[in-house]
Amino acid sequence: MATYLFLLFLIQQTIASQTRSLAIIEGEQLLSIPALSCLSRDKIDSTSWFNGTQTNAEKLLVNSANNPQFGNFLIDDIYGDLIIQRVKREDAGSYTSQVVAIDEVNGYTNTYNLEIYYIDFPTLTSYTKNNSSETNYVIFHCECGEIYPQNDPNITWIHNGKTLDTKTTKYNVITKEKTSTLVVHHFSDTDFGNYACRITVETKKGNMSKTSNLEEIGRQKAVSNVEDTSSNKSIRKRSLGLWFLVFVCATVFIVCVIGVLLSITNRKRKRDSRNLYQTSECTSSITGQDHGDNLPVPPSYLDVTELVNIPDVCDGTTAATIETETISVNCLVYDEIPN
């Protein structure tokens, strides 16, 4: 009997010190980790779960008696299992359970090492090439992100929901490490649509995969260099139309400036002509000088238009000398040329 109890003690110590491994794929909605012990449920006082390999109070996650939930961690109120909701890659690590029996100080402990398998969405890009030696073609490039475990990924190309047969001459695929490049030759209307690359990685918990999409290829991104007769020509037409509009606007502006300058010049010429040909109505008197002969005095009014240089502005008195006689002129200047 004593030997049997000793062997049972050794088995319990072996179970207590054993570390078990668990693995799950990221994104699973629920993971349950059992709290193993040799006790029946009616003999269990409490169950606690710790983050790490030790039953340290600072690393306590949940406890069936006082703290049954913390974040996305729960403890089953019947069996004491640890439940992880919405599993994330950050949840990977070690977890230790401690089951305490009624009326006992020591508990039963078990440690689990949890692995989270994950895969990132691939990065998918596209661009066009215009080769003078052949028709236009489109290039797609797919690059894997982080993967755990780092197994070789399988990259599949999809067009409008159907897997492409890349073995035909229509396509050319270049795969290197964690990247894949798809070349679509002779890109035409039938090649328009949605393109996707799917990455699949095999794990011991099953396959995990992620898919990235590019929509409306050909109608938005690739069409610029694919059909020169439609897009490039329309761009050139719009460019020519814009330049023609600029030319017309510039011409109208120049004509307007020239018209304004000519109008100003004509107005100035008219003013000069008006001043040049304006007439004066003059009254004059000539005082004869003593030459030893008694010259008769001319009439009191004399037309001196041809003898006097009428200035632009007549200030009332203008003097001019005609031989030995002095002509005094009083002028009335018209603003407009009289008829």
C-alpha positions in Angstrom: 0.0 0.0 0.0 2.8 2.4 0.8 4.5 1.6 -2.5 1.3 2.4 -4.4 0.9 5.8 -2.7 4.6 6.6 -3.5 4.1 5.7 -7.2 0.9 7.9 -7.3 2.9 10.8 -5.8 5.6 10.4 -8.4 2.9 10.4 -11.2 1.3 13.5 -9.8 4.7 15.3 -9.6 5.5 14.2 -13.2 2.1 15.6 -14.4 2.6 18.8 -12.5 6.0 19.5 -14.0 5.1 18.5 -17.5 4.7 21.3 -20.2 2.2 20.7 -22.9 2.1 22.3 -26.3 -0.9 23.8 -27.9 -1.3 25.5 -31.3 -4.1 27.3 -33.0 -4.6 29.5 -36.1 -5.1 33.2 -35.5 -8.7 34.3 -35.9 -10.4 31.4 -34.1 -13.3 32.6 -32.1 -12.7 30.3 -29.1 -9.9 28.3 -27.5 -10.4 26.2 -24.4 -7.3 25.1 -22.4 -8.1 22.3 -19.8 -7.1 22.6 -16.2 -6.0 19.1 -15.6 -5.9 17.6 -12.1 -6.6 14.3 -10.3 -9.5 15.8 -8.4 -13.2 15.5 -9.0 -15.2 18.7 -9.4 -16.7 18.4 -5.9 -13.2 18.3 -4.4 -12.0 21.5 -6.1 -11.9 24.6 -4.1 -10.7 27.1 -6.8 -8.9 27.2 -10.1 -6.5 30.0 -11.2 -4.7 30.7 -14.4 -1.3 32.6 -14.7 0.5 34.1 -17.6 3.9 32.4 -17.7 5.3 29.2 -16.2 5.1 30.2 -12.5 2.1 30.6 -10.1 3.1 34.2 -9.4 0.3 36.5 -8.0 1.6 39.3 -10.2 1.0 37.2 -13.3 -2.6 36.2 -12.3 -5.0 36.3 -15.2 -8.3 34.9 -13.9 -9.5 33.1 -10.8 -12.7 31.1 -10.4 -13.5 32.6 -7.0 -12.8 36.3 -7.4 -11.8 37.3 -10.9 -13.4 35.1 -13.6 -12.7 37.4 -16.5 -9.9 39.6 -17.8 -9.9 41.1 -21.3 -10.5 38.2 -23.7 -9.7 35.6 -21.1 -12.4 33.7 -19.2 -12.5 30.8 -16.8 -15.0 28.1 -17.1 -17.1 28.1 -14.0 -17.7 24.3 -14.1 -14.4 22.7 -15.2 -12.0 25.6 -14.6 -10.7 25.6 -18.2 -9.1 28.7 -19.6 -11.1 30.2 -22.5 -9.5 32.6 -24.9 -11.9 34.6 -27.2 -11.0 35.9 -30.6 -7.5 34.5 -30.6 -4.8 36.9 -31.6 -1.1 36.4 -32.3 -0.3 38.4 -29.2 -1.9 35.6 -27.1 1.0 33.3 -27.8 3.0 32.2 -24.8 2.9 30.1 -21.7 0.0 29.6 -19.4 -0.1 27.8 -16.0 -3.1 26.5 -14.2 -3.4 25.9 -10.5 -6.1 23.7 -9.1 -6.5 23.9 -5.3 -8.4 21.1 -3.4 -10.7 21.7 -0.5 -8.9 21.6 2.9 -5.5 21.5 1.1 -2.8 24.1 0.9 -0.9 22.8 -2.1 -2.5 22.7 -5.6 -2.0 20.9 -8.9 -0.3 22.9 -11.6 -0.1 22.4 -15.3 1.8 24.6 -17.8 0.9 25.0 -21.5 2.9 26.5 -24.2 0.5 28.1 -26.7 1.6 28.8 -30.3 -0.5 31.0 -32.6 -0.2 30.5 -36.3 -0.8 33.6 -38.4 -0.4 35.0 -41.8 -0.6 38.6 -43.0 -2.4 39.8 -46.1 -0.2 40.0 -49.1 0.7 43.3 -50.8 -0.6 43.4 -54.3 0.4 46.1 -56.9 0.0 46.5 -60.7 1.5 48.7 -63.4 1.5 48.7 -67.2 4.2 48.5 -69.8 4.3 49.8 -73.3 6.8 47.8 -75.3 7.3 48.9 -78.9 8.2 45.4 -79.9 4.8 43.9 -78.8 1.4 44.9 -77.6 0.9 46.4 -74.2 0.9 44.1 -71.1 0.2 44.4 -67.4 2.4 43.3 -64.5 1.0 42.3 -61.1 3.3 41.8 -58.1 2.3 39.9 -55.0 4.5 40.0 -51.8 3.9 38.0 -48.7 3.9 39.6 -45.3 4.7 38.0 -41.9 4.1 34.2 -41.7 4.3 31.9 -38.7 5.4 29.2 -38.9 7.7 30.2 -41.7 6.7 27.5 -44.2 6.9 28.1 -47.9 3.7 29.8 -49.1 1.7 28.7 -52.1 0.7 31.7 -54.2 -2.3 31.5 -56.5 -3.5 34.1 -59.0 -7.2 34.7 -59.5 -9.1 36.7 -62.2 -12.8 37.6 -61.7 -13.1 34.8 -59.1 -11.5 32.1 -61.2 -8.1 30.6 -60.7 -5.8 31.5 -63.7 -4.1 28.8 -65.7 -0.7 30.4 -65.7 0.8 27.6 -67.8 -0.5 29.2 -71.0 1.5 31.6 -73.2 -1.0 34.3 -72.2 0.6 34.5 -68.7 4.1 34.4 -67.3 4.7 33.8 -63.6 8.0 34.5 -61.8 8.1 33.2 -58.2 11.0 34.0 -55.8 11.0 33.2 -52.1 7.9 34.9 -50.8 7.0 37.0 -53.9 5.3 36.2 -57.1 5.0 38.3 -60.3 2.3 37.8 -62.9 2.7 39.2 -66.4 -0.4 39.3 -68.6 0.6 39.6 -72.3 -1.6 41.2 -75.0 -3.8 42.8 -72.4 -7.3 43.4 -74.0 -10.9 43.9 -73.0 -11.3 40.3 -72.0 -8.6 40.8 -69.4 -10.3 43.7 -67.6 -11.8 43.1 -64.1 -10.7 42.1 -60.6 -7.4 40.4 -59.9 -6.3 38.7 -56.7 -3.4 36.8 -55.2 -4.1 34.2 -52.5 -1.4 33.0 -50.2 -1.8 29.6 -48.5 0.4 28.1 -45.9 0.2 24.5 -44.5 0.4 24.0 -40.8 -0.2 21.0 -38.4 -3.5 22.7 -37.4 -4.6 23.0 -41.0 -4.2 25.4 -43.9 -4.3 29.2 -43.4 -4.7 31.6 -46.2 -5.2 35.3 -47.0 -6.2 37.0 -50.2 -5.7 40.6 -51.5 -7.6 42.1 -54.4 -7.2 44.8 -57.0 -10.5 45.9 -58.6 -11.4 47.3 -62.0 -8.0 46.6 -63.5 -8.0 47.9 -67.1 -10.8 50.4 -66.7 -9.0 52.6 -64.2 -5.3 51.7 -63.7 -4.2 49.8 -66.7 -6.3 51.3 -69.4 -4.1 54.4 -69.7 -1.4 52.6 -71.6 -3.4 49.7 -73.0 -5.5 51.4 -75.6 -3.8 54.3 -77.2 -6.7 54.8 -79.6 -9.1 55.6 -76.8 -7.3 57.1 -73.8 -4.2 58.7 -75.1 -5.9 60.2 -78.2 -8.6 61.7 -76.0 -6.0 63.1 -73.7 -4.2 64.7 -76.7 -7.5 66.1 -78.0 -8.2 67.7 -74.6 -4.7 69.1 -74.6 -5.1 70.6 -78.1 -8.5 72.0 -77.1 -7.0 73.6 -74.0 -4.1 75.2 -76.0 -6.6 76.5 -78.6 -8.7 78.1 -75.9 -5.5 79.7 -74.4 -4.6 81.0 -77.9 -8.0 82.5 -78.5 -8.1 84.2 -75.1 -4.6 85.6 -75.7 -5.6 86.9 -79.1 -8.7 88.6 -77.8 -6.7 90.2 -75.0 -4.1 91.5 -77.5 -6.8 92.9 -79.8 -8.4 94.7 -76.9 -5.2 96.2 -75.8 -4.4 97.4 -79.3 -8.0 98.8 -79.6 -7.6 100.8 -76.4 -4.2 102.2 -77.5 -5.6 103.2 -80.9 -8.6 104.9 -79.3 -6.3 106.9 -77.0 -4.2 107.9 -80.0 -7.2 109.0 -82.0 -8.5 111.1 -79.2 -5.2 112.8 -78.8 -5.0 113.5 -82.6 -8.5 115.0 -82.6 -7.6 117.3 -79.7 -4.4 118.4 -81.5 -6.4 119.0 -84.7 -9.0 121.0 -82.8 -6.4 123.2 -81.2 -4.5 123.6 -84.5 -7.5 124.7 -86.5 -9.4 126.7 -84.0 -10.4 130.2 -85.1 -10.4 133.5 -83.4 -12.5 136.6 -83.9 -10.3 139.5 -83.3 -10.7 143.3 -83.0 -7.6 145.3 -83.6 -6.4 148.8 -83.9 -3.2 150.0 -85.6 -1.4 153.0 -84.4 0.6 154.7 -87.1 4.1 155.8 -86.4 5.5 159.2 -87.3 7.3 158.7 -90.6 7.1 162.3 -91.7 4.1 161.5 -93.7 0.6 161.6 -92.3 -0.6 158.1 -93.0 -4.3 157.5 -92.7 -5.4 155.4 -89.8 -6.8 152.0 -91.0 -10.2 150.8 -90.1 -10.8 150.0 -86.5 -11.4 146.3 -87.3 -8.8 144.3 -89.1 -8.7 140.6 -90.0 -5.3 139.5 -88.8 -5.8 135.7 -89.0 -3.1 135.3 -91.5 -0.7 137.7 -89.8 -0.9 136.5 -86.2 0.2 133.0 -85.0 -2.8 132.1 -82.8 -1.5 130.0 -79.8 -3.3 126.9 -78.4 -4.7 129.1 -75.6 -5.4 132.7 -76.2 -4.9 134.6 -72.9 -6.5 137.9 -74.2 -3.6 139.8 -75.7 -1.2 138.7 -78.4 1.4 141.1 -80.0 2.9 140.9 -83.5 5.0 143.3 -85.4 4.1 144.2 -89.0 7.0 146.2 -90.3 6.9 149.4 -88.3 3.4 149.0 -87.0 2.2 147.4 -83.8 -1.0 145.3 -84.0 -2.9 144.9 -80.8 -5.2 141.8 -81.0 -8.1 140.9 -78.7 -9.1 137.3 -79.3 -12.2 135.3 -78.6 -11.2 131.6 -78.9 -13.8 129.0 -79.9 -13.7 125.5 -78.3 -15.1 124.0 -81.5 -14.3 124.7 -85.1 -17.1 127.0 -86.4 -18.8 126.1 -89.7 
